[in-house]
């Protein structure tokens, strides 16, 4: 059994696309699976869309993504966990590569992202170098992480002391448990933050992460990551 754990807060514009990508991927992969959407205090149509698409939906009021992910993991029935952000679309190549790595003995891993939609030149440049460096040092963000249940338990899960950087801390913990891999396939995630931040903010954020590691959170960092989010003028798309 594979468990896809999707944390979500006010993601009505993306949750349908995310869940549709999981469903179509698993039609090809053909393994038993479940989808758990952990709705963290949404005030929009996120939980309704998730339920309409057949996902098991859990309501929490944490407003902390580490705790939201852990809630999903505690509820999950699978022996393999996929932590997928609600603004991310998975695919058969990424899931199959993840399963192959785990079945060859890896404790966990994550896939590098591509950004959805038009991306400014500076964003493409920064993403290119961050992916190259991430592959070299085996470090990825939290949009698509995977691990065995045993590895998750051994790490203690995502650190709930952290409001940001919990994904990096989790990757570091997984590396202590066993082999961590970054497969070649990528996943597609939202580039919407680039609509509300500039290149220097992104560069400062990356340098802060490089210097401070998982404990890089600050008021400014939290504002960049969670405080501002470009609004799409389109109506929610439940299926694709």
PyMOL commands that set and color helices and strands:
alter all, ss='L'
color gray80, all
select helices_A, chain A and resi 15-29+46-52+65-75+92-103+121-137+149-155+166-177+192-195+199-212+219-227
alter helices_A, ss='H'
color red, helices_A
select strands_A, chain A and resi 2-8+33-40+56-60+80-84+88-89+108-110+113-116+144-148+180-181+187-190
alter strands_A, ss='S'
color yellow, strands_A
deselect
rebuild
show_as cartoon
